[in-house]
Structures are given as structure tokens and as C-alpha cells.
Amino acid sequence: MTTTTKAAPTMHNPPHPGDILRELYLAPMHVTIVEAAKALGVTSKHVSAIGNGRSRITADMAIRLAAALGTDAQTWVNLQAQYDLWVAS
């Protein structure tokens, strides 16, 4: 008996989680980088680096984002993992 498995569909060129943060949360809410940084308890330089795709979302940042935005930390971790896998492949 031959068993075949389907590969899970992979996302083509997923956005950096910082793009999602910037475009789906900060911009529509009219929240500046400085305001976001203050709410997250981090520096504006750090939030700017994430928003511009120069820094990754760590587990700690995922927890902070989830608390501040009413989202789920696992979602942010998954977005980062998808992006990282795409970049690595």
C-alpha cells in the first residue's frame, strides 16, 4: 500500500510581520511609532525597526503586541516563522 501525503500549501513571499503591524494596526488606528513604543514599553527605535522589516518579532514582543492590540501572541509568532522560513528557502 502506497501512502501519499500532500504538502501543506506554502505562502509565496509572505509579508514581514512589521508590515502587518504597520499597515493593519498602526496606520488605521492613527498610532505613531512613538505612541506604539510607549504602549509596548519599548523604544521607538525598536518599533521602527520592526515596522520597517529590520527586526524580527520575538516571543516577548509577540506577547506585548497581543496585550496592546487585543490579538493573540501565537499569531505574531506564526507570522514571523512563516516569514523566516520563506527567507531561508
C-alpha positions, 0 to 999 in steps of 0.5 A: 500500500502506497501512502501519499501525503500532500504538502501543506500549501506554502505562502509565496513571499509572505509579508514581514510581520512589521508590515502587518503591524504597520499597515493593519494596526498602526496606520488605521488606528492613527498610532505613531511609532512613538505612541506604539513604543510607549504602549509596548514599553519599548523604544521607538527605535525598536518599533521602527525597526520592526515596522520597517522589516529590520527586526524580527518579532520575538516571543516577548514582543509577540506577547506585548503586541497581543496585550496592546492590540487585543490579538493573540501572541501565537499569531505574531509568532506564526507570522514571523516563522512563516516569514523566516522560513520563506527567507531561508528557502 
